[in-house]
Amino acid sequence: MRSLTLIQTIPITVIVAIILALASHVAVAGTVATINLTTGLNDYTLAPVNSTTVLFYYIPVTFGVAPSLEGYYITNCQFTPAPTPQAVNALMSVEPELVRVPNGTLVLMWLRVYGNYRKYPNVTIVLQESRLIDGHWTRPVNITHSGIVVSYSSDGRYIYIDYQAKPSLTYNTQIIVATMSGAVVKAYNISGVVYIKAYDMNGALFLANGSMAFINLRTGAVEPIGRGVEAGVLNNGVYYIYNPQSHVLTIGNLRVTIPGGYFGAYPIPFDGGYIIIAWDNIVTAFKWVNNALTPIANLTGTGDWAFLDFLGIDSVVTSTTVVVAFLNELNMRLYVSIIPLNGASCTPTGISSAVTTTTVTPVTAVTTVTTTVTKTTTVYVKTTITVPVNRTVTATVVHYVTTTVRVGASGVPIVIVIAIMVIVAVVVFLVTKRHYTF
């Protein structure tokens, strides 16, 4: 167990609360499964079908083999083939994204390239979509009809499009908010945008100069972000920032320190709190609920995982599992982890070609607490906790704890900057593709 030595000291009652939190939030899952789906990748996307099932699509790339869009329904640890959309030529289609529209229908979108991309700038990139009706995808329709869709994002109510009228190495871009049928609602002239991620009219922009910015898509107001952190917007519309130097993850107005010196961290909204995926020489899942931070599982073995693409991490939480997809850009391999939430062990079936690694749940537990202290006292505290995770582990903590008068801090510094590596591509429209390397 992590030391209870504190920078900000706290009263005895808070120590008791920490002990209770640790006992109640330690994960009890038996094992998780991490699946190596492919050694080369175009892109991937996933979305919930219902409370237990996830729909997942990806485009593998194998030398000498024409790529094609592949999909699975994932229910617990069972993989079942999913239908392929009509008339999708994966050689000329990129950036798939699954969303659910307000009436519950699943929509799959992608970028379709027209023209000879080897003869830049004679190329057009439009956004297409298809809808899943009675288990079949409808014929694709164009959402845009001309110009270049550099990147896009959608929350199922609106599509947020990074657009330019014609190919340009200077990224003369415009940010467009459109309905799911393509009707323009808002448009803002913001140059230099190479990628957009947005939800509920809140967006994160990744710029050609390597910096980032947040954007209010209702007003067009842009808040620049500097370098040195990871940042984005979650599927609940909340901004997040992770500082790899301080290891502090800020989610809206909440802050938590991730122990272990991880290079990156990505939060997933879950049950009034968050599942946090953190990575460096290993990929670990934490749960952060009610100010208690506890590890759920190591998703990988030890290796070089610092090259995870935090822009490309995607996830779905169902009633029984957390499904997380992530790309290691060091070897361009796509991984899918299935984390049981009901104490079960995951043994994937229905996907024989995948390489699967199984990892046990860690037994260590840590927590972050913000509080207000009312008096000064010194107390000798000895606590023994038994934590049932795969096996019983007994941890004893002995410390002198001194409390002092202090007001609990609130507010989050917004000195938020990120450094992005922008890989210059031969063709401008592929520069903006978040998972390609050239």
Secondary structure as GFF3:
##gff-version 3
##sequence-region A 1 438
A	DSSP	alpha_helix	12	25	.	.	.	ID=ss1
A	DSSP	beta_strand	31	38	.	.	.	ID=ss2
A	DSSP	beta_strand	41	48	.	.	.	ID=ss3
A	DSSP	beta_strand	53	60	.	.	.	ID=ss4
A	DSSP	beta_strand	70	75	.	.	.	ID=ss5
A	DSSP	beta_strand	78	81	.	.	.	ID=ss6
A	DSSP	three_ten_helix	90	92	.	.	.	ID=ss7
A	DSSP	beta_strand	93	100	.	.	.	ID=ss8
A	DSSP	beta_strand	106	115	.	.	.	ID=ss9
A	DSSP	three_ten_helix	117	119	.	.	.	ID=ss10
A	DSSP	beta_strand	123	133	.	.	.	ID=ss11
A	DSSP	beta_strand	136	137	.	.	.	ID=ss12
A	DSSP	beta_strand	141	142	.	.	.	ID=ss13
A	DSSP	beta_strand	148	154	.	.	.	ID=ss14
A	DSSP	beta_strand	158	164	.	.	.	ID=ss15
A	DSSP	beta_strand	174	179	.	.	.	ID=ss16
A	DSSP	beta_strand	184	189	.	.	.	ID=ss17
A	DSSP	beta_strand	193	199	.	.	.	ID=ss18
A	DSSP	beta_strand	202	207	.	.	.	ID=ss19
A	DSSP	beta_strand	212	216	.	.	.	ID=ss20
A	DSSP	beta_strand	222	225	.	.	.	ID=ss21
A	DSSP	beta_strand	230	233	.	.	.	ID=ss22
A	DSSP	beta_strand	239	243	.	.	.	ID=ss23
A	DSSP	beta_strand	248	251	.	.	.	ID=ss24
A	DSSP	beta_strand	254	257	.	.	.	ID=ss25
A	DSSP	beta_strand	264	270	.	.	.	ID=ss26
A	DSSP	beta_strand	273	279	.	.	.	ID=ss27
A	DSSP	beta_strand	283	289	.	.	.	ID=ss28
A	DSSP	beta_strand	292	298	.	.	.	ID=ss29
A	DSSP	beta_strand	314	317	.	.	.	ID=ss30
A	DSSP	beta_strand	321	328	.	.	.	ID=ss31
A	DSSP	beta_strand	333	340	.	.	.	ID=ss32
A	DSSP	beta_strand	355	360	.	.	.	ID=ss33
A	DSSP	beta_strand	377	388	.	.	.	ID=ss34
A	DSSP	beta_strand	392	403	.	.	.	ID=ss35
A	DSSP	alpha_helix	428	431	.	.	.	ID=ss36
###
